[in-house]
Amino acid sequence: MSDKPNDGGVPLPVVPAGATSGAPAEQPPASPAGRGMFGNQGTGDVSGYGGLVRPRQPVEEASRPYGGYFDEVRDALEEAYPAFADAIEKVVVDRGELTLHVRPERIAEVCQVLRDDLALRFELCSSVSGVDYLGADERRLHVVYLLTSMTYRRRIRLEAAVSVESPHLPSVTAVYPTADWQEREAYDMFGIVFDGHPNLTRILMPDDWEGHPQRKDYPLGGVPVEYKGAEIPPPDRRRSYQ
C-alpha cells in the first residue's frame, strides 16, 4: 500500500516495483541465452507456471588487485609458465572464487605447472565436470576443474571451452589420476573427448547408447508414474514442454 493518501484520505494500492501483474498466467519474455533444458523455449522454469526468470550475468575479466591469495597464485603461475599470456584467455574472480579460463589445448600443461611448482603446489584435482551453455556461447561445452593445494590450503578453478563440432582437449589423467573416471563421466554425459585418456569409454550409460544425456538439446523422454487415483505423465509430456 502507498503511504500517500488520495484526496479522500484512503491509501491507494501500488504495484511493487518489478512485480509481474497477472502471474502465474502471464509468461515473461525469454532471451536466447536463458533457454531452458530439453528444448523448452520458455524461461527455463520447469514448474510449468513460467514465473521463474534467471537473468544471465556476463562473465567479465577481473581487474587487479584480486584480493586474498589470488594475486599470489597468478604471479606464481605467470613466473613459472612462460606461455601464460597465450594459454590463459581471461581471469575471473566471482563469488569468492578464482577461475582461470584456459585454452583447451593448453589445459594439461597448465595443470602440470600448477601441481609441480613449489610456489603453487595444487596437488589435488577434486572434480572434473561438464557444462553446456546452449545458446550463450559458440564454444558451448565447458569443462571445469577444481584444484586444491593441500600445502597452502588454497583452491582455484580452471575452465576450458570447446565446440560441439570439435569437442577435444587433452586429458589431465597423467597429471591428476583422480580425473580418470571424472573425464569418462564428462565424455559420457556431454560428449567431450579427452585425448590421451587411457580408457575413454562410457561410465554411466550402456556402451551402445546414442547421444549424451546432459546436453541441453538432448530429448528428455520419460515414463508415466501412477499414484492412487492419479497418473503423472513423463516429463516430456508435461505442459512446460508442449
Residue frames relative to the residue before (quaternion, step in Angstrom):
aa qw qx qy qz dx dy dz
M 1.0000 0.0000 0.0000 0.0000 0.00 0.00 0.00
S 0.4634 -0.6736 0.5015 0.2829 3.55 -1.12 0.66
D 0.4584 -0.6746 0.5082 0.2764 3.58 -1.10 0.72
K 0.6583 0.5094 -0.3040 0.4634 3.58 1.22 -0.39
P 0.2685 -0.7833 0.5334 0.1726 3.63 -0.46 1.11
N 0.4830 -0.6240 0.5106 0.3414 3.54 -1.27 0.33
D 0.7734 -0.3553 0.2332 0.4704 3.58 -1.27 -0.16
G 0.6918 0.4697 -0.2848 0.4687 3.58 1.13 -0.55
G 0.5554 -0.6433 0.3815 0.3636 3.56 1.26 0.07
V 0.5808 0.5733 -0.3793 0.4361 3.61 1.27 0.15
P 0.4528 -0.6882 0.4818 0.2988 3.64 -0.73 0.95
L 0.3320 -0.7415 0.5545 0.1800 3.55 -1.05 0.82
P 0.4652 -0.6674 0.4952 0.3050 3.60 -1.00 0.78
V 0.1205 -0.7833 0.6084 0.0420 3.55 -1.00 0.84
V 0.4098 -0.6944 0.5336 0.2551 3.57 -0.89 0.95
P 0.4697 -0.6866 0.4641 0.3042 3.63 -0.71 0.98
A 0.5688 -0.5985 0.4399 0.3532 3.55 -1.09 0.70
G 0.8070 0.2599 -0.2096 0.4871 3.53 -0.92 0.95
A 0.5079 0.6472 -0.4362 0.3645 3.59 1.24 -0.08
T 0.3268 -0.7215 0.5770 0.1991 3.56 -1.19 0.60
S 0.3050 -0.7787 0.5185 0.1782 3.56 -0.31 1.19
G 0.8047 0.2893 -0.2212 0.4688 3.51 -1.05 0.81
A 0.4087 0.6997 -0.4940 0.3153 3.61 1.21 0.08
P 0.5857 -0.1313 -0.7947 -0.0905 1.61 -2.13 1.28
A 0.4467 0.7195 -0.4534 0.2780 3.61 1.23 0.00
E 0.6665 0.5046 -0.3092 0.4533 3.58 1.05 -0.70
Q 0.2851 -0.7648 0.5590 0.1463 3.58 -0.88 0.97
P 0.3402 -0.7470 0.5245 0.2263 3.64 -0.49 1.08
P 0.5708 -0.5898 0.4299 0.3762 3.59 -1.12 0.53
A 0.2681 -0.7595 0.5752 0.1431 3.54 -1.13 0.72
S 0.2966 -0.7259 0.5902 0.1919 3.55 -1.16 0.63
P 0.6250 -0.5524 0.3767 0.4029 3.63 -1.07 0.54
A 0.6719 0.5027 -0.3083 0.4481 3.58 0.98 -0.80
G 0.7101 0.4417 -0.2586 0.4836 3.58 1.18 -0.47
R 0.2792 0.7881 -0.5051 0.2139 3.56 1.20 0.42
G 0.4492 -0.7181 0.4698 0.2488 3.56 -0.96 0.88
M 0.6697 -0.5145 0.3617 0.3949 3.53 -1.32 0.08
F 0.8487 0.2493 -0.1574 0.4390 3.52 -1.41 0.32
G 0.7409 -0.4396 0.2387 0.4482 3.59 0.95 0.80
N 0.4222 0.7018 -0.4762 0.3201 3.59 1.23 0.04
Q 0.2481 -0.8028 0.5304 0.1127 3.60 -0.71 1.08
G 0.5458 0.6459 -0.3894 0.3650 3.60 1.25 -0.02
T 0.8128 -0.2851 0.2159 0.4599 3.52 -1.11 -0.79
G 0.5580 -0.5551 0.4232 0.4488 3.57 1.18 -0.40
D 0.5260 0.6131 -0.4068 0.4265 3.58 1.32 -0.02
V 0.1915 -0.8209 0.5300 0.0922 3.59 -0.43 1.18
S 0.4528 0.6828 -0.4654 0.3348 3.63 1.20 0.17
G 0.5023 -0.6598 0.4252 0.3626 3.58 1.20 -0.43
Y 0.6494 0.5334 -0.3197 0.4377 3.61 1.21 -0.21
G 0.3652 -0.7752 0.4599 0.2328 3.59 1.20 -0.27
G 0.4953 0.6917 -0.4167 0.3203 3.58 1.13 0.43
L 0.6375 0.5348 -0.3258 0.4489 3.58 1.24 -0.21
V 0.0393 0.7801 -0.6213 0.0616 3.55 -0.73 1.09
R 0.0722 -0.7981 0.5981 0.0117 3.57 -0.66 1.12
P 0.2730 -0.7737 0.5448 0.1733 3.61 -0.31 1.16
R 0.3715 -0.7280 0.5344 0.2154 3.56 -0.98 0.88
Q 0.2824 -0.7726 0.5514 0.1391 3.53 -0.68 1.14
P 0.4480 -0.6877 0.4901 0.2936 3.62 -0.83 0.87
V 0.3422 -0.7208 0.5653 0.2092 3.56 -1.07 0.80
E 0.0350 -0.8291 0.5566 -0.0392 3.54 -0.33 1.26
E 0.5554 -0.6084 0.4522 0.3419 3.54 -1.15 0.64
A 0.4247 -0.7120 0.5054 0.2392 3.54 -0.96 0.94
S 0.3167 -0.7210 0.5836 0.1982 3.53 -1.22 0.56
R 0.4768 -0.6815 0.4839 0.2722 3.53 -1.11 0.70
P 0.5401 -0.1549 -0.8258 -0.0486 1.48 -2.24 1.19
Y 0.4681 -0.6882 0.4838 0.2704 3.57 -1.06 0.79
G 0.4508 -0.6684 0.4684 0.3614 3.56 1.04 -0.79
G 0.8124 0.2398 -0.1919 0.4956 3.53 -1.24 0.53
Y 0.7613 -0.3380 0.2708 0.4825 3.55 -1.06 -0.81
F 0.4175 0.7471 -0.4515 0.2525 3.61 1.26 -0.10
D 0.6516 0.5089 -0.3226 0.4608 3.58 1.00 -0.79
E 0.6355 0.5311 -0.3301 0.4529 3.58 1.03 -0.77
V 0.6437 0.5173 -0.3250 0.4609 3.59 0.99 -0.81
R 0.6655 0.4925 -0.3180 0.4620 3.59 0.87 -0.86
D 0.6632 0.5100 -0.3148 0.4483 3.59 0.88 -0.93
A 0.6684 0.5011 -0.3061 0.4565 3.58 0.94 -0.86
L 0.6635 0.4915 -0.3085 0.4723 3.60 0.97 -0.81
E 0.6491 0.5214 -0.3194 0.4526 3.58 0.98 -0.83
E 0.6691 0.4902 -0.2958 0.4739 3.58 1.06 -0.73
A 0.7327 0.4431 -0.2417 0.4566 3.58 0.95 -0.87
Y 0.7662 0.3145 -0.1505 0.5398 3.58 1.17 -0.56
P 0.3054 -0.8031 0.4797 0.1777 3.62 -0.10 1.24
A 0.6943 0.4678 -0.2789 0.4703 3.61 1.10 -0.59
F 0.2297 0.8226 -0.4964 0.1553 3.60 1.24 0.37
A 0.6948 0.4941 -0.2914 0.4338 3.60 0.76 -1.03
D 0.6918 0.4566 -0.2804 0.4840 3.60 1.06 -0.65
A 0.7153 0.4809 -0.2578 0.4366 3.58 1.02 -0.77
I 0.7404 0.3898 -0.2219 0.5006 3.58 0.97 -0.80
E 0.3124 -0.7778 0.5214 0.1602 3.57 -0.55 1.21
K 0.7665 -0.2050 0.1352 0.5935 3.58 1.00 -0.78
V 0.3142 -0.7133 0.5967 0.1910 3.53 -1.33 0.39
V 0.0708 -0.8088 0.5837 -0.0127 3.55 -0.74 1.10
V 0.0897 -0.7515 0.6512 0.0559 3.55 -1.04 0.86
D 0.2022 0.7781 -0.5593 0.2022 3.55 -0.49 1.20
R 0.8513 0.0388 -0.0714 0.5183 3.55 -0.98 0.94
G 0.6993 -0.5050 0.2618 0.4330 3.53 0.97 0.91
E 0.6370 0.5000 -0.3379 0.4797 3.60 1.22 0.41
L 0.3088 -0.7150 0.5984 0.1881 3.54 -1.19 0.70
T 0.0275 -0.7972 0.6027 -0.0210 3.58 -0.74 1.09
L 0.1673 -0.7533 0.6308 0.0814 3.53 -0.92 1.02
H 0.2208 -0.7611 0.5979 0.1204 3.57 -0.66 1.12
V 0.1239 -0.8385 0.5301 -0.0206 3.53 -0.41 1.35
R 0.5081 -0.6039 0.5102 0.3419 3.56 -1.11 0.68
P 0.5784 -0.6442 0.3609 0.3467 3.62 -0.78 0.98
E 0.6940 0.4950 -0.2924 0.4334 3.58 0.87 -0.90
R 0.6989 0.4709 -0.2601 0.4713 3.60 1.24 -0.33
I 0.4310 0.7594 -0.4374 0.2149 3.58 1.23 -0.25
A 0.6691 0.4964 -0.3182 0.4523 3.63 0.89 -0.82
E 0.6287 0.5331 -0.3344 0.4569 3.59 1.04 -0.78
V 0.6610 0.5072 -0.3073 0.4598 3.57 0.90 -0.92
C 0.6495 0.5140 -0.3183 0.4611 3.58 0.95 -0.83
Q 0.6282 0.5450 -0.3352 0.4427 3.59 1.00 -0.81
V 0.6776 0.4750 -0.2935 0.4786 3.58 0.92 -0.89
L 0.6524 0.5224 -0.3202 0.4460 3.58 0.92 -0.86
R 0.6778 0.4843 -0.2947 0.4682 3.57 1.05 -0.67
D 0.7986 0.3974 -0.1716 0.4182 3.55 0.75 -1.08
D 0.6058 0.5756 -0.3845 0.3923 3.61 1.02 -0.61
L 0.5120 -0.6926 0.4217 0.2836 3.57 -0.87 1.00
A 0.6725 0.4838 -0.3042 0.4704 3.60 1.14 -0.48
L 0.7042 0.4347 -0.2508 0.5022 3.59 1.28 -0.22
R 0.1142 0.8666 -0.4835 0.0457 3.57 0.70 -1.17
F 0.2356 0.7331 -0.5916 0.2390 3.58 0.68 1.12
E 0.1140 -0.8726 0.4746 0.0182 3.53 0.25 1.37
L 0.7793 0.3443 -0.1529 0.5008 3.58 1.11 -0.63
C 0.1405 -0.7220 0.6704 0.0974 3.54 -1.04 0.90
S 0.1792 -0.8417 0.5048 0.0684 3.56 -0.21 1.28
S 0.8229 0.0435 0.0004 0.5665 3.61 1.13 -0.42
V 0.0210 -0.7232 0.6894 0.0371 3.51 -1.24 0.72
S 0.0957 0.8186 -0.5548 0.1133 3.59 -0.54 1.12
G 0.3860 -0.7204 0.5349 0.2143 3.54 -1.26 0.50
V 0.0883 -0.7604 0.6414 0.0519 3.54 -1.28 0.55
D 0.1920 -0.7708 0.5978 0.1080 3.57 -1.03 0.81
Y 0.1093 -0.7877 0.6056 0.0281 3.59 -0.52 1.22
L 0.0732 -0.8386 0.5398 0.0066 3.55 0.51 1.21
G 0.8420 0.1823 -0.1465 0.4863 3.57 -0.85 0.99
A 0.6974 0.4773 -0.2748 0.4586 3.59 1.22 -0.20
D 0.8017 0.1298 -0.0211 0.5831 3.57 1.16 -0.50
E 0.4908 -0.6454 0.4877 0.3235 3.59 -0.97 0.80
R 0.6980 0.3048 -0.2225 0.6087 3.57 1.11 -0.66
R 0.0612 -0.8892 0.4532 0.0092 3.52 0.51 1.25
L 0.6694 0.4733 -0.3014 0.4869 3.62 1.19 -0.45
H 0.0574 -0.8090 0.5847 -0.0186 3.54 -0.55 1.21
V 0.1923 -0.7423 0.6296 0.1248 3.55 -1.16 0.71
V 0.1424 -0.8027 0.5782 0.0324 3.56 -0.79 1.10
Y 0.1273 -0.7834 0.6078 0.0265 3.55 -0.85 1.09
L 0.1622 -0.7678 0.6134 0.0884 3.58 -0.90 0.95
L 0.0659 -0.8176 0.5717 -0.0196 3.56 -0.54 1.22
T 0.1323 -0.7873 0.6008 0.0408 3.53 -1.10 0.82
S 0.2251 -0.7272 0.6321 0.1451 3.52 -1.07 0.85
M 0.2376 -0.7840 0.5586 0.1298 3.57 -0.42 1.20
T 0.5732 0.5893 -0.3717 0.4313 3.56 1.22 -0.42
Y 0.8172 0.2342 -0.0881 0.5191 3.56 0.82 -1.05
R 0.3934 -0.7368 0.4656 0.2926 3.61 1.31 0.05
R 0.4683 0.6496 -0.4534 0.3914 3.55 0.79 1.12
R 0.1362 -0.7804 0.6046 0.0828 3.54 -1.22 0.52
I 0.0085 0.7736 -0.6336 -0.0012 3.56 -1.13 0.72
R 0.3279 -0.7072 0.5881 0.2157 3.53 -1.36 0.24
L 0.1367 -0.7328 0.6561 0.1174 3.54 -1.19 0.65
E 0.0486 -0.7967 0.6023 0.0111 3.56 -1.05 0.72
A 0.0223 -0.7848 0.6189 -0.0242 3.55 -0.91 1.01
A 0.1997 -0.8041 0.5557 0.0690 3.57 -0.92 0.95
V 0.0300 -0.7779 0.6276 -0.0088 3.56 -1.04 0.91
S 0.4894 -0.6566 0.4924 0.2949 3.54 -1.28 0.37
V 0.6199 -0.5278 0.4212 0.3996 3.56 -1.29 0.32
E 0.6477 0.5345 -0.3146 0.4425 3.58 1.06 -0.76
S 0.7961 0.0828 -0.0363 0.5984 3.61 1.07 -0.66
P 0.0483 0.8629 -0.5001 0.0552 3.60 0.48 1.19
H 0.3910 0.7460 -0.4483 0.2993 3.59 0.94 0.88
L 0.1857 0.7275 -0.6562 0.0757 3.51 -1.25 0.67
P 0.6167 -0.5790 0.3658 0.3882 3.62 -1.11 0.53
S 0.4829 -0.6285 0.5276 0.3058 3.53 -1.20 0.61
V 0.2780 -0.7527 0.5712 0.1729 3.58 -1.14 0.65
T 0.3418 0.7751 -0.4813 0.2253 3.62 1.22 0.27
A 0.6098 0.5473 -0.3602 0.4460 3.60 1.12 -0.54
V 0.6842 0.4386 -0.2710 0.5158 3.59 1.21 -0.54
Y 0.7923 0.0997 -0.0098 0.6019 3.56 0.93 -1.00
P 0.2884 -0.7854 0.5195 0.1735 3.64 -0.18 1.18
T 0.5751 0.6023 -0.3817 0.4010 3.61 1.13 -0.50
A 0.6094 0.5834 -0.3498 0.4073 3.60 1.20 -0.40
D 0.4187 0.7504 -0.4460 0.2503 3.60 1.25 -0.28
W 0.7748 0.3320 -0.1941 0.5017 3.60 0.45 -1.15
Q 0.6098 0.5596 -0.3614 0.4294 3.59 1.10 -0.59
E 0.6430 0.4903 -0.3218 0.4925 3.60 1.03 -0.72
R 0.6192 0.5333 -0.3487 0.4589 3.59 1.02 -0.69
E 0.6478 0.5101 -0.3230 0.4646 3.60 0.99 -0.75
A 0.6532 0.4973 -0.3153 0.4760 3.61 0.96 -0.82
Y 0.6221 0.5176 -0.3336 0.4835 3.58 1.10 -0.65
D 0.6747 0.5099 -0.2904 0.4477 3.57 0.87 -0.98
M 0.7727 0.3941 -0.1956 0.4575 3.58 0.76 -1.05
F 0.8120 0.2645 -0.1117 0.5081 3.61 1.01 -0.78
G 0.4423 -0.7045 0.4579 0.3135 3.61 1.19 -0.27
I 0.4012 0.6959 -0.4937 0.3331 3.60 1.15 0.53
V 0.2458 -0.8010 0.5363 0.1024 3.57 -0.67 1.14
F 0.1697 -0.7869 0.5901 0.0610 3.56 -0.69 1.17
D 0.2712 -0.7972 0.5222 0.1352 3.56 -0.15 1.31
G 0.7805 0.2978 -0.2466 0.4912 3.55 -0.90 0.99
H 0.4372 0.6761 -0.4795 0.3491 3.61 1.23 0.04
P 0.5085 -0.6943 0.4101 0.3020 3.64 -0.85 0.86
N 0.8118 0.0074 0.0185 0.5837 3.62 1.11 -0.50
L 0.0462 0.8441 -0.5303 0.0646 3.57 0.56 1.18
T 0.2638 0.7380 -0.5666 0.2543 3.55 0.07 1.38
R 0.6622 -0.4877 0.3717 0.4305 3.55 -1.25 0.26
I 0.2039 -0.7968 0.5617 0.0893 3.54 -1.12 0.71
L 0.7532 0.3276 -0.1934 0.5366 3.61 1.18 -0.47
M 0.7531 0.3375 -0.1869 0.5329 3.57 0.94 -0.89
P 0.6280 -0.5212 0.3989 0.4182 3.63 -1.20 0.36
D 0.6478 -0.5627 0.3551 0.3710 3.56 -1.15 0.65
D 0.7414 0.4028 -0.2276 0.4861 3.60 1.05 -0.72
W 0.3663 0.7406 -0.4912 0.2758 3.61 1.23 0.32
E 0.2894 -0.7553 0.5658 0.1605 3.55 -1.02 0.84
G 0.7936 0.2776 -0.2196 0.4949 3.56 -0.90 0.93
H 0.3757 -0.7095 0.5646 0.1914 3.51 -1.40 0.15
P 0.3843 -0.8242 0.3630 0.2028 3.57 -0.04 1.36
Q 0.7277 0.4302 -0.2818 0.4538 3.64 1.02 -0.45
R 0.4263 0.6263 -0.5156 0.4002 3.57 1.17 0.38
K 0.5181 -0.7017 0.3997 0.2819 3.55 -0.90 0.91
D 0.6745 0.4415 -0.3191 0.4982 3.59 1.21 -0.15
Y 0.4393 0.6839 -0.4645 0.3515 3.57 1.25 0.30
P 0.4894 -0.6686 0.4572 0.3231 3.66 -0.84 0.86
L 0.5216 -0.6963 0.4082 0.2767 3.54 -0.92 0.96
G 0.0913 -0.8115 0.5685 0.0999 3.59 0.58 -1.10
G 0.2089 0.7855 -0.5688 0.1259 3.56 -1.26 -0.04
V 0.3164 -0.7183 0.5838 0.2075 3.53 -1.35 0.13
P 0.5239 -0.6342 0.4530 0.3435 3.61 -1.05 0.65
V 0.2366 -0.7526 0.6017 0.1250 3.56 -1.17 0.68
E 0.2236 -0.8008 0.5458 0.1035 3.58 -0.73 1.06
Y 0.0864 -0.7489 0.6557 0.0405 3.51 -1.13 0.89
K 0.6637 -0.4909 0.3660 0.4296 3.55 -1.26 0.20
G 0.8457 0.0687 -0.0881 0.5218 3.54 -0.52 1.22
A 0.7743 0.2383 -0.1510 0.5664 3.62 1.20 0.10
E 0.1504 -0.7640 0.6195 0.0995 3.52 -1.29 0.42
I 0.2407 -0.7615 0.5886 0.1258 3.57 -0.87 1.00
P 0.3781 -0.7373 0.5045 0.2426 3.61 -0.65 1.02
P 0.6096 -0.5304 0.4165 0.4167 3.59 -1.21 0.32
P 0.6947 -0.5230 0.2883 0.4010 3.59 -1.12 0.59
D 0.6946 0.4813 -0.3025 0.4408 3.60 0.93 -0.77
R 0.6652 0.4703 -0.3092 0.4907 3.60 1.27 -0.02
R 0.5180 0.6338 -0.4251 0.3863 3.58 1.25 -0.03
R 0.6828 -0.5677 0.2827 0.3627 3.54 -1.14 0.66
S 0.5782 0.6005 -0.3873 0.3938 3.59 1.12 -0.53
Y 0.7457 0.3878 -0.2091 0.4998 3.60 1.17 -0.54
Q 0.4619 0.6899 -0.4542 0.3233 3.60 1.21 0.17
